[in-house]
Amino acid sequence: MKSFFIIKYINLILFAIIANIPKTVTDASSSVNLVSLYNSNDKITVLTSENFSSAVNQSGTAWLIEFYASWCGHCQSYVNTYREIAIDTWTWKKIVRVGALNCYAGKNEAVCRQYGIRGYPTLRLIPPGTSSYNASKGIDIPAMNANAVENGLIKELEKMHKKYKSWPYFTPVNRITFEEIYSRIPPAVKVLLVIAEKRDDFTGRQVMLDFSQYREQIAICRTTTDGKLWHKFNISLTDVPALFVIFRNRTAQRINIERNNYSNIDTRNSFNNGIRSFIHRTHSIDDFDDHDLEEVILRKNALKNADKNQRVTHNKTITDDIGDNSTVHRKVNMVDLELALTYMFRTEVPQMKDIQGKAYDALVQWLSVLTKYFPGRAPVMAYFQQLLSSVNEKPHGFSGSLFRDMVDMKISNAYLPNDHVQYQHCAGSAPQYRGYPCALWLLFHTLTVSQYQAESQDINVTEVLLAIKNYIKFFFGCKQCSDNFMKETINITQLDSQNKHQAIIYLWKVHNSVNKRLQGQITEDPKHPKVQFPNRYLCTTCKSINNSQNNDDYDISKTIDFLLDYYSRKNIDISLISNKSRLLEELSTEEERLVSTAEYKDVKLQRVAYKNENLQHVEYRSEKLQHEEYKREKLQHTKHKEAKSQQVGSTNSLMIILQHSSLYVLLASIIIILVLFRRRFCKAKTKRYVI
């Protein structure tokens, strides 16, 4: 049996190695998806499924977390904004920390699903002490510019600050005296500062958070111009915001704020510099280290300069490579289409908590279009038909988790493959480029062409387009991308129903419009610039004017012919899938042959071993019989001697006989038990071998 298992395991290992030879066959958690848009140098904690629980759950601080997908164009555009937020709030780390999690990477998807993330990017504030069981307590903050996010974050922290005694006291002190302020602060406080400002100003609260790590030695309060306390400082509305230090003798002194050599320094950092100068001058704080405050200013300026340089370098790279035809793909790859569908149904749609109403209708509409027009393999088409049937059986809708269970149905002749994750046609020069959005465009164009070729005589020109639009509206993960697509397709219902090419041309124009809008943006792959499609390398006759980049300069008739050919079933490359299927079938057959051979040889060896065991058993029984015969002879000899002996008394003779008899009975009983046990064991073994 041992040889059988060894051969089986060796073949399984070889099977796994050979099956992974094609680029398309990789583990679902391949490193291609493990890209992070951030690193530790960004002052952002890179969260994963492995460290999320230990870092965030039951944390002593609040967490601001960006849930994003590395393929999402808006997420890529938002990177520097979130970096700025992280830099600005770096000195707040005793109160709130900043992290980011890529929902498109490996097992991170489960964390995003647990926290109910519906779109990207999502900024969520998680209060201190929040566990995975009450993940719904998180507070969403709109992903806007850095100032808006920081102000929104402060508002949320202000709502919960009374629960945590170590947090700054954000509530304005408007109706108390200097004496009362001192009575409210801990005796160990060495410096008392008051910031006078308008109620809607955030400077005071920002400064409180900036110095929160020294809260035991520095007390910072804010008073607003709609109260009474600020009048005691003898300032006018034009003087605010203003910074004062309150001494123990209840007198106040204004700290003059002067701009230094730092460029573009804001009011907050001007106040911070004033406070730092006062502390250094008076030596009033023990172990004061303002390195973090200094670093915030330096890093923020460096980030702005890096952003400008990055855009210049990015645009230069695109300009240099725009004439390169080495990246032109002349075929659509089925791997890309199936990958898009796999991510769509296994990840994107199940993110919706409840699929009901219009969202349910959109899902049915999308599945109906796929079952009618997707030029897929037979098992994939059977899968979509089965999935549509399952969805139609629940007309009142269902949860996203239930839909995920429906998607994961396992039927031998109906399946949606999930064993390849490397894009081919849509592979970018870096993991964050192209990928899923590129594959979606391929899928959309393929469906419009497939519909035309299936129903060229009587065609509903809005059927596929409306299904695409509604899917993007209700399920597409990139929020801003979805909003932009809604704007691009606002006139979709006004198409000419008499023009059977209308859907194909309409989607082509929308795609080129999007490419034009995104050209030169940070989301653009330098090796695959967003030029107008088709370019001169793909279609030399489509342009009516050479080198023109405008849609209006295309020869529509020739462009239609090109699109009908390019996105047709015959131009879809299935070689990787076919080769993989053939390889897997050959490996499976070879494994069965090797296993069968191993089993046959093993059975033969077991039969030989069984015969040897039977032979040993016969020899053993023969030896036992000879030994028993010897004992009987010895017993007769002993009795004969006892009968002849007259010197031994009748009592002693009886005792000797009884002693020997007991010994013989015991030995005989043991022998009988052993023989019976051995016979039963051999019969059982024989029966197993026969079976």
N, C-alpha and C positions, 0 to 999 in steps of 0.2 A: 504493500500500500504506500510505503514511503516513496518509492520511485515514481508512482503515479502522481502524487502531490508535487514532487519536485519538478517533474516535466510540465505539469499544468501551470505552476507558478512561473517557470522560465518562459513559457509561451505567452502568458499574460503580459509579462514585462516586455517581451519583444513586440507584442501586439500594440502596447501603448506607445512604444518608441517609434515604430514604423507609422502608426496612425497620426503621429504628430509631425511627420515630415512636411506635409504641405503647410503653407503659411496660414491657411484658413482654419486649420484644426488646432485649436489651443484651448486651454482651460478657460472656463467662463470668467475666472478672476484673474485673467492675464494681466501682466504689467502694463499692457497698452492702455488699460483703463485706470491705472494707479497714479496718473499724473495729478499733481496738485498745483494750483495756480499761485500758491504762496509757499514761503519757507520761514524758518525761525528768524531770519534777518529782518523780516517785515514786522516784527513785534506782534505777530499773530500765531497763536497756538494751532498747529495743523492737527486737526482731530480726525480720528479714524474709528472704525467699529471696535478696534482693540483698546484704544485709550479713552474713548468717550465717557464710559461709565465711571472710571476712576477719576477723571479730571472734572467732569461736570456734575454728575449725580451726587447729591448731598454735599456739594461744595460750600465752603464758607463764604464765598463771594458770588456775586451775580455773574452771569456770562452773556455777552453779546456774541451770537454765532451767526455766521453767514452760511446758509445751506445753498449750495450751488451745484451746477453740472459743468464739467470742464468743456463740453461741446457747445455750451450755450454762448452765443455771441455777445449777448448783453452782459453775461457774467464776466467774460473776458474784458469787455470794455469797462466794467466796474472795478477791476482789480486795483488800479491806482487810487480810486476813490476810497476803497475799503482800507488800503494801506494808509492813506491819510487819516482815516478815522482811528486806526490802530495807533498811529504815532501820536495823534492829539490826545488820546485817552490812556497813553502808556503810564502816566503818573497817577492814574485812577485805579491801578491794579489791586489795591487793597480793598476796593469796593466792587469793581467790575473788571472782568478780564475779557479779552477779545479772541475769538477762535473762528475757524472756518472748516467746513466739512464738504468734501466732494461726493455728492450723492451718486455720481457715475462711476465711482471707484470701488471695485471688488464688493465686499460685504457691507459697505457703508449704506447701500440702498435700504437695508433693513432698519437702520437708525432713522433715516429720513422718513420711512414709512411709519415708524413708531411715533414720530413727532408730527405726522400729518402734513408733511411738506407737499404743497400742490404745484408750486411753480418756482422758477429760479430767476434771479436770486431771491431768497427769503431771509430777511434779518429778523432774528428772534432773540428777545431778552428773556433769559431763564433766571428766575429769582434764586437766591441762596437756599440750599437745602432741598431743592426740587429733586425728586427721585424719578426713575423711569416709569413708575406707576402713575404719576400725576404729571406726565409730560404735557398735558393740555394746558397747564398753568402758564406756559410761555406766552409772551406778549410780542406780537409782530410790530416792527417799526418799518415804515416804508423805506425802500432802498432808493434814497435820493442823494443829493450832494452831501458832502461831509458835514457842513454846518447844520443842515436840516436833521441829519441822523443824530448828531451829537446833542442837539437841542431836544429832539424827541426822546433820546436816551435819558437826559437829565429830568425831563418831565415824569418819566416812568419811575426813575429812582426816587424822585421827590414824593411820589405817591406811596412808596413803601418804606421810606427812610425811618419812620417812627417805630418800625418793628425791630430795628437794629441799632442798639445804643452806640456802637462804634462808628456809625455813619455820621457825616456832617449834618447839622441841623439847618435844613434848607429854608424853613419858614421864616419870613422877615420879622425882625424885632422892631416894631413900629410904635408901640405904646408903652415903652418902659424907659427908665432912666439909666445912666451909666452905672449907678450903684446896683440896680437890679440886674444888669447884664453880668456884672462880676459875681453876683450871688448865684447865678445859674451855671457858671462854668466850674469845672473841677479846680480844687486848690492848687494842683500841680502845674496848671497852665502858666506859662511865663510870658506869653505875648498875646494880647487881645487886639484883634483887628476888626474894623467895621467898614463895609463897602456900601456906600450910598449910591443907589441906582434906580432907574425906572423899574416898575414891577415886571415888565416883559423882557427886561435885559437878562442875559444869561452869564454875564461876566462874573458876578459874585459867586454863583454856584459852580462855575468852572474852576475858579481859584480855590474854593473850598475843597473840591475834589483833587486839585493839583497838590495841595499840601495835606491831604488826608492821612498820609503815613506819619505825620508829626502831630496828630490831633491831640495827643496827651500833653504836648507842650505849647501848641499854637491853637487858639480858638478864633475862628473867623465867622463873623455874622454879617448879615446883609439887612439893610433897612431901605425901604422904598419911598419914593417921593409922594406917595399917597398916604403916608403916615405922618407922625408928629416928631419922631426922634431926629430925623434928618435936619430939621430946622435948627437944632442945637449946634450944628456944625457951621452955621452961618455961610451957607453956600446957596447958589441959585440953580435953577434947572439947567442952565448952560454949563454948569461945572460938573455935572454928573456924567459918567460914573466917577466917583472920587474914593480915595483910600485913606483911612485914618487908623492910627494906633491909639488905644485908650490905655493910659497908665494907671497904676494902682492908686494914685492920688485923685483919680476920676477926672483927669484932664485929657484932652484930645489933641493930637498933633497930626496934621495932614502929611502924608508921604507923597512928595512930588514925583510924578511919573514923567520921565524924560525918555524920548526915543533915543536908542543907541545906534550902533553901526549896522545892526541886523536889518536886512531888507524886508519889506512887506510885513513888519511885525504888527500884530493886532493888539487890541486893548488888553485882552487876557494876558498875553505874554509880557506886555508892558507892566501890568500890575505884578506879575510874577517876578520880573526883574527888580521892581521897586522893593518887594518884600525880601528878596534874596539879598539885596544891598543893605537893607536895614538889619537883617540878621547877622550878616558878616561884620557890619560896623559895630553892632552892640554886643556881639557874642552871646546872645540871649538864649540860643538853642544848643543843647548838647548833641554832639555827633551829627551835626547838620551836613548833609551831602546833597548838593543841588546838581549833581551830574545828570540825573534823569531830566530835570527841567531844561538844562542846557542842550541835551541831546535832542529833545523834542523840537526845539527851534532849528537846530542844524539839520536834522533829518527831514524836516518838512521842506526846507529850502532845497535840499538835495533831491527830494522826490520830484519837486516841480521841474528842476533842471533835467533830471533823468527822463521825465515824461516827454519833454520837448526833444531831447536827443534821440529817444526811442522812436518817436514818430518820424524824425528826419531819416534815421537809419532804415527804418521799415520801408518808407516810401522810396528811398534810394535803391534798396534791394529789389523792390518790385519793378522799378524803372529799368534796372539793369537786366532783369530776367524776362521782361514782358514779351520779348520776341523769341523765347525759347520754346521749341515745339517738342522737346523730349518728354514733357509731362502730358501731352495730348493723348487722351484715351479714345480709341476708335470703336470700342465696344462697351456696352453696359454689362456689368458683371452681376450674375444672379446672387452671388455671395452678399453683395451690398444690399440688394433688395430684401433678401431674407433676414439679414441682420437688422435692417430698419424695422421690419415687421416684428421680429423677436423682441427688440427693445420696446417697441410701441405697445405690444400686448402684454408682455411680462412685467414691464416696469412703469411705463407712462400712464396707461389707462388705469391700472389698479391703484395709482396714487390718489385718485378721487375717492373720498370717504364713502359717498353714496352716489351711485349712478342711477339717477331717476329723472323723470320729466324730459326736458329738452336734451339733456346729456345722454339719456338712454336712447332717445330718438336718433341722435347724432351717431351713436355707436352702431345701432341697427343699420342706419343708412350707409355707414362706412363699410361694415361687414358685407352688406349686400353688393356694394360696388366691387369689393375684392373678390367675392365669389363669382361675379359675372365677368370681370375683365382682367384680373391679375393673371399674367401668363406664367403661372407657376407649375411646378411638378405635380404629378397626380396625388401623392400623399399630402402635399401642402394644400392643394385645392380641396381635397376631402376633409382636411382639418378645418378649414374655414367654413365649409358647409355644415360640419358638425357643431362648430362653435356658434354659428348663426342660429342653428336650430335650438341650441341650449339657451341662448339669449332670448329667443322668441318665446320660449316656454315660461319666462318670467317677465310678463309685460309690465308689472308694477315696479320693476327695477330691482337692484340688489346692491350690496356693499362692494367696495373695491376689493376687499380681501376674498369675498366669495367669487368675484370674477377671476381673480388670480387662480383660484382652485379650478375654475372651469377651463382656464387657459392651459393649465398643467395636466389636462387629461392625457392619458396614455393609451393609444390605440395603435396596433401594429401597422395598419395600412393608412393611418391618418395622423400626421404629426407636423409640428413647426420646429425645425431644427434649432438647437441652441448650443451646438458644439463647435461653432466657428465664430470668432469675434474680431478677426483682423480684416478691416476693409481693404478692398482691392482698388476699384475705380476711384473711391472716395478716400483713399489713404492720404493723410496730410504729411507735410514735411516735419511736423511735430505732433504729439498726441492730441493737443487741444485744437488742432486745425481740421476743418472739413468734417469727416466722420458722419454722424447721424444726420445733421441738417442736409448735407450733400446727398446722402442716400435717400432722404425724403423727397428732394426735388427729382431725383431719378425715378422714384416710385410714382410720383404725381404725373410726370411727363409720360411714363410708360402706360399708365392707366388711360390717359386721354387718347393716346395712339391706339391702344388695344381696343378701346370702345369704338373708335372709328372703323377699325379693321373688322370688328365683329358685327357692327350694325351700320354700315356705311349708307344704307338706303333710308332707314328710318331711325334717326339718331336724336336723342334728347341732349342738346349741347350743354345744358346746365347740370345734368345728373351727376357726373363725376366731379365737376367743379364745386358744386354745393356740398357734396360729401367731404371733399378736401377742406373747404372753408369751415365747415362745422366741426370737423375733427380738430383743426388748429384752434378754433375758438374754445372748445370745451376741454381738450386734453393735452395740447402741446405744452411742454414744460417751460419754455422760455417766455416769460410774461410779455416783455416789450416786443419780442419778435411776433407774438400772437397779435398784439395790438396793431403793430405795423402792417401785418398781413390783412387784418380786417380793413384797414384804410386803403391798402393797395387794391382790394377786391370789392370795393363798395358798390361798384356798378355791375356786379356779376350777373344780376338778374335781367340786365338790359341787352343781353347778347342777341345777335341775329340768329333766330332759330332756323332760318332757311339755309344758312351757311354751315355745311356739315363739317368744315374744318375750324369752326369758330372756337371750340374749346381748346384745340391744340395751339392755335395762334394766340389766344387770350393768355393762356398760362405761360407761353414763351415770352410774351411781352412783359408780363408781371415779373417773371424771373429776371429778365434783363434790367428792368427798372430797379429791382432790389440790388442787383449787382452794381449798378451805377451808383446807387445811394451808399453802398458799403465800400466802394472802391477807395483804397488808401486808408481805411480804418485799421485800428490795431488788431482787429479780428481777422484780417485778411491774411491768408497763407502767402508768404513771399514767393514760394515756388509755384503757386497756383493763383495768380492774380485774377481778380474779378472783372475780367474783360467781357465785352458783349459776346453772346453766343449765337451761332457758332463762329469761331474765329477763322481766319484765313487758312489755317492749317487743316481744319476739319472740312471746310466747304469753300472751295476756291471760287465758286460761282454764285454764292449766296448774296454777296455784297454787290450792290449796283454801282457803288463808288468805292474805289480802292482805299483801304486804310480808314474808312469811315467807322466811327464807333456809335452811330445813332441807329436806333431801331428803324427809323423811317427810310434809311438808305439801303435796307435789305430788299432784295427781290423776293417778294412774298411767295410767288409761285415756286421758285426754286428752293426757298427755305422750307416750305411745306413738304416738298419732296424729300428734302434732307431729314427733317424731323420724323417723317413717316418711316424712313429707312433706319435712322439711328436708334429710335426707341421701339422698333418692332421686335417681335419674338425672335426672328431669325438672327438679330444682331445682339442677342443676350448671350454672353459667354457663360456656359455651364460646365466648362471643362474641369474646373477645380472640384465642383460638386460631383461630377460623373467619375472622375479619377478617384476621389475619396470613397464614393460608394463601392466602386469596383475593388479598391484596395481592402476595404473593410470586409467585403464578401469573401475575397480570397483568403484573407487572414482568418476569418471565421471558419471557412472550410478546412484550411490547413490545421487549425487548432483542433477541430473535431477529429480529423484524421490522426493527429498525433496523440490525442487523448484516447481514441479508440485503440490504437496500437499499444499504448502504455497499459490500458486496462487489460488487453488480451495477454500481454506478457506478464502482467502482475498476477492474473488469475492462474496462469500456468505455474508460476513460482509458488503460489499459495497451495496449489494441488500437490506439488512435489513435497512441500513442507508438511502437508497434511498426511501424505503417505509415510513420510519419515516419522511423524509423531505416532501414527498407528503402529508402525514397526517397533518403535521404542516401547509403546504400551504393551504389546504382546510379550516382548522380552522381559519387561518388568513383571508381568503377571506370572511368567514361567519361573522367574527367580523366587517370587513369593510362594508359589506352590512347592518348589524344592525346599524352601526354608520351613514350611509347615510340615512337610514329610519328615524332615530331620527332627523337628520338635516332637512329633508323635513317636518316632523311634526312641528318642531320648527318654520320653515319658514311660514307655513300656519297659525300657531297661531299668529305670529308677524303681518302678513298681516291683520288678522281679527281684531287685536287690533288697527291697524292704521286706518282701515276703520271706526271703531266705534268712534275713537277720533276726536272731532270737534275743540278742543282747538289748535291743531297744525296746522300751516299754510300750504298751499299747497306746498310752496317752501321747507320748512323744511321736510315735508313728503317725497317729491321727493328725497331730499338729503340722507335721512336715507335709503330709499329703494335702491338707487344706491350704497351706501357704503356697505350694507349687500350683495347685489348682486355680487359686485366685489370680496368680500371675499369668497363667496360660489363658484364662478367660479374658483378662484385661487386654492381653496382646491380640487375641483373636478378634475382640470387639473393635480395636483400633484398626486392624487390617481390613475387616469387613467394611467399616465406615469409609476408609480411604479408597477401597476398590469401588464402592457404590458411587462416591463423589466423582472419581475419575471417569467412570463410565458415563455418568450424566453430563459431565463437562465435554467429553468427546462427542457425544450425540448432539449436543447443542452446537458445537463448532462445525460438525459435519452438516447440520441443517443449514447453518449460515452460509457455508461454502456452496451448497447446492443451490440456495436461493440466489 
